[in-house]
């Protein structure tokens, strides 16, 4: 195995995820799934591995939706995926093609829908699924990566109504076709997109029938094993492979992307890895002027997805928690936030804490106290914000 930081891994090289994948298949037996996680956790690698190694009684489709900007483009992509599968069985989408012929006034051939069909995308989407079900006895699972990004693009290119209609029609199809499953994944949190729509007076819950599953980092055991394997395969000299592998895993909170970056840096610079050099590489990654590890995302997305008032509270909360090494109870946290600006809006603090936990900045422990979910992100936040305590 070679270092591949941020690239698409061969499914056989996705390690430490077998138990999680077994759990995801158990969930999919019952209902569809929203797979969420902080960036760089390996969501795409996991779902690609699921598709590549899917059980024989599952028909799986994978599609990266980044770059799709309209509801019609989404239907077009789905049509091409389904037609490609049906062609292997010498079948075609009869219902869909009949509608296209009625709309165009001529026999429809090929796989590219005419633009005249765009206003009828909902009818087309429904017929595509019906055509697939006519020729499929097993469960069908659509793995849609960057689904939230597509919704954002549709909202910007068309409007919020169109994006919500995509969510609503997909929910309708899940409810009317019991052998259909959908997996939504992406680098943007789906809850951020839906929250935006709700602020525009769309009050429905388009994914309340789906299971929401967080993708955690690797276990320490799996992260150490991955680090050791990469060190050996890349022939990186080490002071002590076992000790160094553990140091790497712990320094990056067992997050695969950052783990790969540490070893890649050693390979590129022809360094011998020791506990000390691991620490230097991690520090360099966090303060790199060109943001080599893309850490500024953690600050920038607050400005994008939070209202002005929410942003004010979010920054104060994160600044307070960045300074401490122990979790803080709500009352203590509220008092420290109030020391930064005048407020008695306890409900706003509750709301923003919920947002920050949904966005993987924070965790709430069983005693109700809050702390950074990942020490690595806490460390970067302190450096970026100039927090010295």
C-alpha positions as CSV (number, residue, x, y, z in Angstrom):
1,X,0.0,0.0,0.0
2,X,1.2,3.5,-0.9
3,X,0.4,6.8,0.6
4,X,-2.6,8.4,-1.1
5,X,-3.6,11.4,0.9
6,X,-6.9,12.7,-0.3
7,X,-7.0,10.4,-3.3
8,X,-9.4,7.6,-4.2
9,X,-8.3,4.4,-2.6
10,X,-8.7,1.0,-4.0
11,X,-11.4,-0.7,-1.9
12,X,-9.0,-3.3,-0.7
13,X,-6.8,-0.5,0.8
14,X,-9.7,0.8,2.9
15,X,-8.8,-0.6,6.3
16,X,-10.4,-0.6,9.7
17,X,-13.9,-0.2,8.4
18,X,-15.2,-3.8,8.1
19,X,-17.3,-3.7,11.3
20,X,-18.8,-0.3,10.5
21,X,-19.7,-1.5,7.0
22,X,-21.4,-4.6,8.4
23,X,-23.4,-2.2,10.6
24,X,-24.3,0.0,7.7
25,X,-25.7,-3.0,5.8
26,X,-27.8,-4.0,8.8
27,X,-29.2,-0.5,8.8
28,X,-29.9,-0.6,5.1
29,X,-32.0,-3.8,5.5
30,X,-34.5,-1.6,7.3
31,X,-34.2,1.9,5.9
32,X,-32.2,4.4,4.0
33,X,-29.2,6.2,5.4
34,X,-27.6,9.6,5.8
35,X,-23.9,9.1,6.4
36,X,-22.3,12.1,8.0
37,X,-18.9,12.9,9.4
38,X,-16.3,15.6,9.6
39,X,-14.3,16.1,6.4
40,X,-11.4,13.7,5.7
41,X,-12.9,10.8,7.7
42,X,-13.2,8.7,4.5
43,X,-16.9,8.7,3.8
44,X,-16.4,8.3,0.0
45,X,-13.9,5.5,0.5
46,X,-16.3,3.6,2.8
47,X,-19.3,3.8,0.4
48,X,-17.1,2.9,-2.6
49,X,-15.9,-0.1,-0.7
50,X,-19.5,-1.0,0.1
51,X,-20.4,-0.9,-3.6
52,X,-17.4,-2.8,-4.8
53,X,-17.9,-5.5,-2.2
54,X,-21.7,-5.5,-2.0
55,X,-23.7,-8.7,-1.2
56,X,-25.0,-10.7,-4.1
57,X,-28.6,-9.9,-3.1
58,X,-28.0,-6.1,-3.4
59,X,-28.0,-4.0,-6.6
60,X,-25.8,-1.0,-5.9
61,X,-25.4,2.3,-7.8
62,X,-22.7,4.8,-7.0
63,X,-22.7,8.4,-8.3
64,X,-20.7,11.4,-7.3
65,X,-23.1,14.3,-7.6
66,X,-20.6,17.1,-7.5
67,X,-21.1,19.2,-10.6
68,X,-24.8,18.5,-11.0
69,X,-26.5,21.8,-10.8
70,X,-30.2,21.2,-11.7
71,X,-32.9,18.8,-10.9
72,X,-33.1,17.7,-14.5
73,X,-29.4,17.0,-14.6
74,X,-29.8,14.8,-11.6
75,X,-32.6,12.8,-13.3
76,X,-30.5,12.6,-16.4
77,X,-27.6,11.1,-14.4
78,X,-30.0,8.6,-12.7
79,X,-31.5,7.6,-16.1
80,X,-28.0,6.9,-17.5
81,X,-27.0,4.8,-14.5
82,X,-30.3,2.7,-14.6
83,X,-30.2,2.3,-18.4
84,X,-26.6,1.1,-18.2
85,X,-27.7,-1.6,-15.8
86,X,-30.8,-2.6,-17.7
87,X,-28.7,-2.9,-20.9
88,X,-26.8,-5.8,-19.2
89,X,-30.1,-7.6,-19.0
90,X,-31.2,-6.6,-22.6
91,X,-33.9,-4.4,-21.1
92,X,-34.8,-0.7,-21.4
93,X,-36.8,1.8,-19.4
94,X,-40.1,1.5,-21.2
95,X,-42.1,3.9,-19.1
96,X,-39.5,6.6,-19.2
97,X,-38.8,6.3,-22.9
98,X,-42.6,6.4,-23.7
99,X,-42.9,9.7,-21.8
100,X,-39.9,11.1,-23.6
101,X,-41.4,10.1,-26.9
102,X,-44.8,11.7,-26.0
103,X,-43.0,14.9,-25.0
104,X,-40.7,15.0,-28.1
105,X,-43.2,13.8,-30.6
106,X,-40.7,11.3,-32.0
107,X,-39.1,8.0,-31.2
108,X,-36.5,8.5,-28.4
109,X,-33.2,6.7,-28.8
110,X,-29.9,7.0,-26.9
111,X,-29.3,8.1,-23.4
112,X,-29.5,11.9,-23.5
113,X,-32.9,13.4,-22.6
114,X,-34.0,16.4,-24.7
115,X,-34.2,19.7,-22.9
116,X,-37.9,19.9,-23.6
117,X,-38.3,17.2,-20.9
118,X,-36.8,19.3,-18.2
119,X,-40.0,20.6,-16.7
120,X,-41.2,17.0,-16.3
121,X,-38.3,15.9,-14.2
122,X,-40.4,14.6,-11.4
123,X,-42.5,12.4,-13.6
124,X,-39.4,11.1,-15.3
125,X,-37.7,10.4,-11.9
126,X,-40.7,8.4,-10.8
127,X,-40.8,6.4,-14.0
128,X,-37.1,5.6,-13.9
129,X,-37.5,4.0,-10.5
130,X,-40.6,2.1,-11.7
131,X,-38.7,0.8,-14.8
132,X,-35.9,-0.4,-12.6
133,X,-38.2,-2.1,-10.2
134,X,-39.9,-4.0,-13.1
135,X,-36.6,-5.8,-13.8
136,X,-35.1,-6.2,-10.4
137,X,-36.0,-8.6,-7.6
138,X,-33.4,-7.6,-5.1
139,X,-32.9,-4.5,-2.9
140,X,-31.6,-1.5,-4.8
141,X,-29.2,0.9,-3.0
142,X,-28.3,4.2,-4.5
143,X,-25.1,5.6,-3.0
144,X,-25.1,9.4,-3.8
145,X,-21.9,11.1,-2.8
146,X,-21.8,14.9,-2.5
147,X,-25.6,14.9,-2.3
148,X,-25.8,18.1,-0.1
149,X,-23.5,19.9,-2.6
150,X,-25.9,19.1,-5.4
151,X,-28.8,20.4,-3.4
152,X,-26.9,23.7,-2.8
153,X,-26.2,23.9,-6.5
154,X,-29.8,23.4,-7.4
155,X,-30.9,26.0,-4.9
156,X,-28.4,28.5,-6.5
157,X,-29.1,27.6,-10.1
158,X,-32.9,27.2,-9.8
159,X,-34.3,28.0,-6.3
160,X,-35.0,26.6,-2.9
161,X,-38.3,25.2,-4.0
162,X,-36.7,23.0,-6.7
163,X,-34.1,21.7,-4.2
164,X,-36.8,20.9,-1.6
165,X,-38.8,19.2,-4.3
166,X,-35.9,16.9,-5.0
167,X,-35.8,15.9,-1.4
168,X,-39.6,15.5,-1.3
169,X,-39.9,13.3,-4.4
170,X,-37.0,11.1,-3.2
171,X,-38.8,10.6,0.2
172,X,-42.0,9.7,-1.7
173,X,-40.1,7.1,-3.8
174,X,-38.6,5.6,-0.6
175,X,-42.0,5.3,0.9
176,X,-43.7,3.8,-2.2
177,X,-40.9,1.4,-3.2
178,X,-40.0,-0.8,-0.2
179,X,-37.0,-2.3,-1.9
180,X,-35.4,1.0,-2.7
181,X,-32.7,2.4,-0.4
182,X,-30.8,5.7,-0.7
183,X,-27.5,6.7,1.0
184,X,-26.8,10.4,1.1
185,X,-23.2,11.4,1.8
186,X,-21.0,14.4,1.3
187,X,-18.4,16.9,2.5
188,X,-21.2,19.4,3.4
189,X,-23.5,18.5,6.3
190,X,-27.0,17.8,4.9
191,X,-28.5,19.3,8.1
192,X,-26.8,22.6,7.1
193,X,-28.6,22.6,3.8
194,X,-32.0,21.6,5.3
195,X,-31.7,24.2,8.0
196,X,-31.1,26.9,5.4
197,X,-34.3,25.8,3.6
198,X,-36.3,25.9,6.9
199,X,-35.2,29.4,7.4
200,X,-36.8,30.2,4.1
201,X,-40.2,28.8,5.4
202,X,-39.9,25.2,4.2
203,X,-41.0,23.4,7.4
204,X,-41.2,19.8,6.3
205,X,-38.8,17.0,7.3
206,X,-37.7,15.3,4.1
207,X,-35.2,12.9,5.7
208,X,-37.0,11.9,8.9
209,X,-37.5,8.4,7.5
210,X,-33.8,7.9,7.1
211,X,-31.2,6.6,9.7
212,X,-28.5,9.1,10.5
213,X,-25.1,7.6,11.1
214,X,-21.9,9.3,12.1
215,X,-18.7,8.0,10.6
216,X,-16.1,8.0,13.3
217,X,-12.3,8.1,12.9
218,X,-10.4,4.8,12.9
219,X,-9.9,3.0,16.1
220,X,-6.5,3.5,17.7
221,X,-5.6,-0.1,16.8
222,X,-6.6,0.3,13.2
223,X,-4.9,3.7,12.9
224,X,-1.6,2.2,14.3
225,X,-1.9,-0.7,11.9
226,X,-2.4,1.6,8.9
227,X,0.5,3.8,9.9
228,X,2.8,0.8,10.3
229,X,1.7,-0.7,6.9
230,X,2.3,2.6,5.1
231,X,5.7,3.1,6.9
232,X,6.8,-0.4,5.8
233,X,5.5,-0.2,2.2
234,X,6.9,3.3,1.7
235,X,10.2,2.1,3.3
236,X,10.3,5.1,5.6
237,X,13.1,4.8,8.2
238,X,11.9,5.0,11.8
239,X,13.3,5.3,15.3
240,X,10.9,2.6,16.3
241,X,8.0,1.6,14.1
242,X,5.6,0.6,16.9
243,X,6.2,3.7,18.9
244,X,6.1,6.0,15.9
245,X,3.0,4.5,14.5
246,X,1.2,5.1,17.8
247,X,2.5,8.6,17.9
248,X,1.2,9.4,14.4
249,X,-2.2,7.8,15.2
250,X,-2.6,9.8,18.4
251,X,-1.3,13.1,17.0
252,X,-3.9,13.1,14.3
253,X,-6.8,11.7,16.3
254,X,-6.8,8.6,14.1
255,X,-8.2,10.5,11.1
256,X,-7.0,8.7,8.0
257,X,-6.4,11.8,5.8
258,X,-4.0,13.5,8.3
259,X,-2.3,10.2,9.1
260,X,-1.5,9.8,5.4
261,X,-0.3,13.4,5.2
262,X,2.2,12.8,8.0
263,X,3.8,9.8,6.3
264,X,3.6,11.5,2.9
265,X,5.6,14.4,4.2
266,X,8.3,12.1,5.6
267,X,8.4,10.3,2.2
268,X,8.7,13.6,0.2
269,X,11.3,15.1,2.5
270,X,13.2,11.8,2.9
271,X,12.9,12.1,6.7
272,X,13.5,9.5,9.4
273,X,10.4,9.3,11.5
274,X,10.6,9.7,15.3
275,X,8.2,10.9,17.9
276,X,9.9,14.3,17.6
277,X,9.7,14.5,13.8
278,X,6.0,13.4,13.9
279,X,5.3,16.3,16.2
280,X,7.1,18.7,13.9
281,X,5.3,17.5,10.8
282,X,1.9,17.9,12.5
283,X,2.7,21.4,13.7
284,X,3.9,22.3,10.2
285,X,0.6,21.0,8.8
286,X,-1.5,23.1,11.2
287,X,0.4,26.4,10.5
288,X,1.3,25.9,6.9
289,X,0.8,29.3,5.2
290,X,-0.8,27.7,2.1
291,X,-3.1,25.7,4.4
292,X,-1.9,22.4,3.1
293,X,-4.2,20.4,5.3
294,X,-7.3,22.6,4.4
295,X,-7.8,23.6,8.1
296,X,-9.4,27.0,7.4
297,X,-12.5,25.2,6.4
298,X,-13.3,24.9,10.1
299,X,-13.5,28.7,10.4
300,X,-14.9,29.5,7.0
301,X,-17.9,27.3,7.1
302,X,-19.2,29.1,10.2
303,X,-19.5,32.2,8.2
304,X,-21.3,30.3,5.4
305,X,-23.9,28.3,7.4
306,X,-24.5,30.2,10.5
307,X,-26.6,33.4,10.8
308,X,-24.8,36.6,12.0
309,X,-26.0,36.1,15.5
310,X,-25.2,32.4,15.6
311,X,-21.7,33.1,14.2
312,X,-21.0,35.5,17.0
313,X,-21.9,32.9,19.6
314,X,-20.1,30.1,17.8
315,X,-16.8,31.9,17.7
316,X,-17.1,32.8,21.4
317,X,-17.9,29.2,22.4
318,X,-15.1,27.7,20.4
319,X,-12.6,30.3,21.7
320,X,-13.6,29.5,25.3
321,X,-13.4,25.8,24.9
322,X,-10.1,26.1,23.0
323,X,-8.5,27.5,26.1
324,X,-9.4,24.7,28.5
325,X,-8.3,21.1,28.8
326,X,-11.4,19.8,30.6
327,X,-15.0,19.7,29.4
328,X,-17.2,22.6,30.6
329,X,-20.7,22.4,31.9
330,X,-23.3,24.5,30.3
331,X,-23.6,27.0,33.2
332,X,-19.8,27.5,33.3
333,X,-19.6,27.8,29.5
334,X,-22.4,30.4,29.5
335,X,-20.7,32.5,32.2
336,X,-17.5,32.5,30.2
337,X,-19.3,33.4,27.0
338,X,-21.0,36.3,28.9
339,X,-17.6,37.5,30.0
340,X,-16.8,38.2,26.3
341,X,-20.0,40.1,25.4
342,X,-23.2,41.1,27.1
343,X,-25.9,38.5,26.7
344,X,-28.6,36.7,28.7
345,X,-29.9,34.7,25.7
346,X,-29.6,31.3,27.1
347,X,-31.7,29.8,24.3
348,X,-29.3,31.0,21.6
349,X,-26.4,29.3,23.4
350,X,-28.4,26.1,23.5
351,X,-29.1,26.4,19.7
352,X,-25.5,27.2,18.7
353,X,-24.2,24.3,20.9
354,X,-26.5,22.0,19.0
355,X,-25.2,23.3,15.7
356,X,-21.6,22.9,16.8
357,X,-22.2,19.3,17.8
358,X,-24.0,18.5,14.6
359,X,-21.0,20.0,12.7
360,X,-18.5,17.9,14.6
361,X,-16.7,20.7,16.4
362,X,-17.9,19.6,19.8
363,X,-19.0,16.6,21.8
364,X,-21.3,16.6,24.9
365,X,-20.4,14.0,27.4
366,X,-22.8,12.0,29.6
367,X,-22.6,14.6,32.3
368,X,-23.8,17.3,30.0
369,X,-20.4,19.1,29.6
370,X,-18.9,20.2,26.3
371,X,-15.4,19.9,24.7
372,X,-13.8,19.8,21.3
373,X,-14.5,16.5,19.5
374,X,-11.0,16.4,18.1
375,X,-7.9,17.6,20.0
376,X,-6.3,18.2,16.6
377,X,-9.0,20.7,15.6
378,X,-8.8,22.3,19.1
379,X,-5.0,22.7,18.6
380,X,-5.5,24.3,15.2
381,X,-8.2,26.6,16.5
382,X,-5.9,27.9,19.2
383,X,-3.1,28.5,16.7
384,X,-5.4,30.2,14.1
385,X,-7.1,32.4,16.6
386,X,-4.0,33.4,18.5
387,X,-5.2,31.9,21.8
388,X,-2.2,31.5,24.1
389,X,-3.8,30.2,27.3
